[in-house]
Amino acid sequence: MNIPENLKYTKDHEWIDEQGRVGITDYAQQSLGDVVFVELPQLGQEVKTGEAFGVVESVKSVSDLYSPVDGTIVEVNDALNGTPELINQDPYNAGWLIRVDIHGQSGDLLDAQTYQRQVEGV
């Protein structure tokens, strides 16, 4: 399982980088199985920490996507419209979901080691 050190993580398996890009973790995409559809927010939409901003649908289930921070959506990954499987193939690069102009950061974000302990059940 890939858990990059340079990212912050939520307990709900989203990640965020320093530029405000958000995606789901390698653990999450493996748990979901093959992603077949993604519903992302509109540009300019406000998001709040812990609130749903979109949906990811896989062959196994439909799951909400939760914002790790407060902010405004400034970019969405339009490549996912035609190729949602990018989330499975490359969740930390080509499979990113949105970019947020951050207004407030949650104190609940986890570093890589803490997130790894969570998913391993330690």
Buried (B, 14 or more C-beta within 10 A) or exposed (E): EEBBEEBBBBBBBBBBBEEBBBBBBBBBBEBBEEBBEBBBBEEEBBBBBBEBBBEBBBEEEEBEBBBBBBBBBBBBBEEBEEBBBBBBEBBBEBBBBBBBEBEEBBEEBBEBEEBBEBBEEE
